[in-house]
Amino acid sequence: MNIIWMKVMIAAIFEVFWVVGLKHAEGFWTWTGTVIAIIVSFYLMIMASRKLPVGTVYAVFVGLGTAGTVFSDIVFFGEPFEKAKVILILILLTGVIGLKLITEENGEEGVES
């Protein structure tokens, strides 16, 4: 896996942090952590979008973030485990992996209008 896809993966991890933070932040430090996670997440996603197609980066980012958020809800916050939910998340992840596998890196910094 190259560095550009690693940026997308790390951005998705930070997305899970800020989504959970939006629900559970109560004080100054938790809100500060949430804002920092938002900034890091979007910065990495934007950097990856310079070399990869934006739609693919966004789909992978959101798909992994969704799966991570559902997983963290089940593991850390007592959300009930439902087979149908897990099956649907696995289908989503299959699509995300498929997008990653068929997407080639673009050496250009962007497309001029």
DOTORLO-762646 format. One record per residue (C-alpha): residue in one letter; x, y, z. Coordinates in nm, 2 decimals, padded with zeros to 4 digits. Layout:
N
<site><guro>A</guro><X>X</X><Y>Y</Y><Z>Z</Z></site>
...
***
This chain:
113
<site><guro>M</guro><X>00.00</X><Y>00.00</Y><Z>00.00</Z></site>
<site><guro>N</guro><X>00.15</X><Y>00.33</Y><Z>-00.10</Z></site>
<site><guro>I</guro><X>00.17</X><Y>00.65</Y><Z>00.11</Z></site>
<site><guro>I</guro><X>-00.13</X><Y>00.81</Y><Z>-00.06</Z></site>
<site><guro>W</guro><X>-00.37</X><Y>00.53</Y><Z>00.03</Z></site>
<site><guro>M</guro><X>-00.22</X><Y>00.54</Y><Z>00.38</Z></site>
<site><guro>K</guro><X>-00.33</X><Y>00.90</Y><Z>00.40</Z></site>
<site><guro>V</guro><X>-00.69</X><Y>00.80</Y><Z>00.32</Z></site>
<site><guro>M</guro><X>-00.68</X><Y>00.52</Y><Z>00.58</Z></site>
<site><guro>I</guro><X>-00.55</X><Y>00.75</Y><Z>00.85</Z></site>
<site><guro>A</guro><X>-00.80</X><Y>01.02</Y><Z>00.75</Z></site>
<site><guro>A</guro><X>-01.08</X><Y>00.76</Y><Z>00.80</Z></site>
<site><guro>I</guro><X>-00.95</X><Y>00.67</Y><Z>01.14</Z></site>
<site><guro>F</guro><X>-00.96</X><Y>01.04</Y><Z>01.24</Z></site>
<site><guro>E</guro><X>-01.31</X><Y>01.06</Y><Z>01.09</Z></site>
<site><guro>V</guro><X>-01.42</X><Y>00.79</Y><Z>01.34</Z></site>
<site><guro>F</guro><X>-01.27</X><Y>01.00</Y><Z>01.63</Z></site>
<site><guro>W</guro><X>-01.45</X><Y>01.32</Y><Z>01.52</Z></site>
<site><guro>V</guro><X>-01.78</X><Y>01.15</Y><Z>01.46</Z></site>
<site><guro>V</guro><X>-01.77</X><Y>00.99</Y><Z>01.80</Z></site>
<site><guro>G</guro><X>-01.65</X><Y>01.33</Y><Z>01.94</Z></site>
<site><guro>L</guro><X>-01.95</X><Y>01.51</Y><Z>01.79</Z></site>
<site><guro>K</guro><X>-02.18</X><Y>01.28</Y><Z>01.99</Z></site>
<site><guro>H</guro><X>-01.98</X><Y>01.25</Y><Z>02.32</Z></site>
<site><guro>A</guro><X>-01.78</X><Y>01.58</Y><Z>02.36</Z></site>
<site><guro>E</guro><X>-01.88</X><Y>01.77</Y><Z>02.66</Z></site>
<site><guro>G</guro><X>-01.60</X><Y>02.00</Y><Z>02.78</Z></site>
<site><guro>F</guro><X>-01.33</X><Y>02.21</Y><Z>02.63</Z></site>
<site><guro>W</guro><X>-01.07</X><Y>01.94</Y><Z>02.58</Z></site>
<site><guro>T</guro><X>-01.31</X><Y>01.69</Y><Z>02.42</Z></site>
<site><guro>W</guro><X>-01.43</X><Y>01.95</Y><Z>02.18</Z></site>
<site><guro>T</guro><X>-01.07</X><Y>02.06</Y><Z>02.11</Z></site>
<site><guro>G</guro><X>-00.98</X><Y>01.70</Y><Z>02.03</Z></site>
<site><guro>T</guro><X>-01.29</X><Y>01.67</Y><Z>01.80</Z></site>
<site><guro>V</guro><X>-01.19</X><Y>01.98</Y><Z>01.61</Z></site>
<site><guro>I</guro><X>-00.83</X><Y>01.86</Y><Z>01.58</Z></site>
<site><guro>A</guro><X>-00.96</X><Y>01.53</Y><Z>01.45</Z></site>
<site><guro>I</guro><X>-01.17</X><Y>01.71</Y><Z>01.19</Z></site>
<site><guro>I</guro><X>-00.88</X><Y>01.92</Y><Z>01.07</Z></site>
<site><guro>V</guro><X>-00.64</X><Y>01.62</Y><Z>01.04</Z></site>
<site><guro>S</guro><X>-00.90</X><Y>01.41</Y><Z>00.87</Z></site>
<site><guro>F</guro><X>-00.99</X><Y>01.66</Y><Z>00.61</Z></site>
<site><guro>Y</guro><X>-00.63</X><Y>01.76</Y><Z>00.55</Z></site>
<site><guro>L</guro><X>-00.52</X><Y>01.41</Y><Z>00.48</Z></site>
<site><guro>M</guro><X>-00.82</X><Y>01.35</Y><Z>00.26</Z></site>
<site><guro>I</guro><X>-00.75</X><Y>01.66</Y><Z>00.06</Z></site>
<site><guro>M</guro><X>-00.38</X><Y>01.57</Y><Z>00.02</Z></site>
<site><guro>A</guro><X>-00.48</X><Y>01.22</Y><Z>-00.11</Z></site>
<site><guro>S</guro><X>-00.73</X><Y>01.38</Y><Z>-00.35</Z></site>
<site><guro>R</guro><X>-00.44</X><Y>01.56</Y><Z>-00.53</Z></site>
<site><guro>K</guro><X>-00.31</X><Y>01.22</Y><Z>-00.66</Z></site>
<site><guro>L</guro><X>-00.62</X><Y>01.01</Y><Z>-00.67</Z></site>
<site><guro>P</guro><X>-00.97</X><Y>01.07</Y><Z>-00.81</Z></site>
<site><guro>V</guro><X>-01.18</X><Y>01.27</Y><Z>-00.57</Z></site>
<site><guro>G</guro><X>-01.48</X><Y>01.05</Y><Z>-00.59</Z></site>
<site><guro>T</guro><X>-01.29</X><Y>00.74</Y><Z>-00.51</Z></site>
<site><guro>V</guro><X>-01.10</X><Y>00.91</Y><Z>-00.22</Z></site>
<site><guro>Y</guro><X>-01.43</X><Y>01.03</Y><Z>-00.07</Z></site>
<site><guro>A</guro><X>-01.61</X><Y>00.70</Y><Z>-00.11</Z></site>
<site><guro>V</guro><X>-01.32</X><Y>00.51</Y><Z>00.06</Z></site>
<site><guro>F</guro><X>-01.30</X><Y>00.77</Y><Z>00.33</Z></site>
<site><guro>V</guro><X>-01.67</X><Y>00.77</Y><Z>00.41</Z></site>
<site><guro>G</guro><X>-01.70</X><Y>00.39</Y><Z>00.38</Z></site>
<site><guro>L</guro><X>-01.41</X><Y>00.32</Y><Z>00.61</Z></site>
<site><guro>G</guro><X>-01.53</X><Y>00.59</Y><Z>00.85</Z></site>
<site><guro>T</guro><X>-01.88</X><Y>00.45</Y><Z>00.85</Z></site>
<site><guro>A</guro><X>-01.75</X><Y>00.09</Y><Z>00.92</Z></site>
<site><guro>G</guro><X>-01.52</X><Y>00.22</Y><Z>01.20</Z></site>
<site><guro>T</guro><X>-01.79</X><Y>00.43</Y><Z>01.36</Z></site>
<site><guro>V</guro><X>-02.04</X><Y>00.13</Y><Z>01.36</Z></site>
<site><guro>F</guro><X>-01.76</X><Y>-00.09</Y><Z>01.50</Z></site>
<site><guro>S</guro><X>-01.67</X><Y>00.16</Y><Z>01.78</Z></site>
<site><guro>D</guro><X>-02.04</X><Y>00.20</Y><Z>01.87</Z></site>
<site><guro>I</guro><X>-02.08</X><Y>-00.17</Y><Z>01.92</Z></site>
<site><guro>V</guro><X>-01.75</X><Y>-00.22</Y><Z>02.10</Z></site>
<site><guro>F</guro><X>-01.72</X><Y>00.09</Y><Z>02.32</Z></site>
<site><guro>F</guro><X>-02.07</X><Y>00.24</Y><Z>02.35</Z></site>
<site><guro>G</guro><X>-02.30</X><Y>-00.06</Y><Z>02.39</Z></site>
<site><guro>E</guro><X>-02.48</X><Y>-00.05</Y><Z>02.06</Z></site>
<site><guro>P</guro><X>-02.65</X><Y>-00.38</Y><Z>02.00</Z></site>
<site><guro>F</guro><X>-02.48</X><Y>-00.63</Y><Z>01.77</Z></site>
<site><guro>E</guro><X>-02.71</X><Y>-00.70</Y><Z>01.47</Z></site>
<site><guro>K</guro><X>-02.62</X><Y>-00.95</Y><Z>01.20</Z></site>
<site><guro>A</guro><X>-02.79</X><Y>-00.75</Y><Z>00.93</Z></site>
<site><guro>K</guro><X>-02.59</X><Y>-00.44</Y><Z>01.02</Z></site>
<site><guro>V</guro><X>-02.26</X><Y>-00.63</Y><Z>01.01</Z></site>
<site><guro>I</guro><X>-02.35</X><Y>-00.79</Y><Z>00.68</Z></site>
<site><guro>L</guro><X>-02.43</X><Y>-00.45</Y><Z>00.52</Z></site>
<site><guro>I</guro><X>-02.11</X><Y>-00.31</Y><Z>00.66</Z></site>
<site><guro>L</guro><X>-01.91</X><Y>-00.60</Y><Z>00.50</Z></site>
<site><guro>I</guro><X>-02.09</X><Y>-00.53</Y><Z>00.17</Z></site>
<site><guro>L</guro><X>-01.99</X><Y>-00.16</Y><Z>00.20</Z></site>
<site><guro>L</guro><X>-01.63</X><Y>-00.26</Y><Z>00.28</Z></site>
<site><guro>T</guro><X>-01.62</X><Y>-00.49</Y><Z>-00.02</Z></site>
<site><guro>G</guro><X>-01.71</X><Y>-00.20</Y><Z>-00.24</Z></site>
<site><guro>V</guro><X>-01.45</X><Y>00.02</Y><Z>-00.08</Z></site>
<site><guro>I</guro><X>-01.18</X><Y>-00.24</Y><Z>-00.13</Z></site>
<site><guro>G</guro><X>-01.29</X><Y>-00.29</Y><Z>-00.49</Z></site>
<site><guro>L</guro><X>-01.26</X><Y>00.09</Y><Z>-00.56</Z></site>
<site><guro>K</guro><X>-00.92</X><Y>00.09</Y><Z>-00.41</Z></site>
<site><guro>L</guro><X>-00.80</X><Y>-00.20</Y><Z>-00.62</Z></site>
<site><guro>I</guro><X>-00.91</X><Y>-00.06</Y><Z>-00.95</Z></site>
<site><guro>T</guro><X>-00.80</X><Y>00.30</Y><Z>-00.89</Z></site>
<site><guro>E</guro><X>-00.46</X><Y>00.41</Y><Z>-01.03</Z></site>
<site><guro>E</guro><X>-00.25</X><Y>00.69</Y><Z>-00.89</Z></site>
<site><guro>N</guro><X>-00.24</X><Y>01.00</Y><Z>-01.09</Z></site>
<site><guro>G</guro><X>00.10</X><Y>01.16</Y><Z>-01.10</Z></site>
<site><guro>E</guro><X>-00.04</X><Y>01.51</Y><Z>-01.17</Z></site>
<site><guro>E</guro><X>-00.11</X><Y>01.76</Y><Z>-00.90</Z></site>
<site><guro>G</guro><X>-00.45</X><Y>01.84</Y><Z>-01.04</Z></site>
<site><guro>V</guro><X>-00.64</X><Y>01.92</Y><Z>-01.36</Z></site>
<site><guro>E</guro><X>-00.63</X><Y>02.27</Y><Z>-01.49</Z></site>
<site><guro>S</guro><X>-00.96</X><Y>02.42</Y><Z>-01.60</Z></site>
***
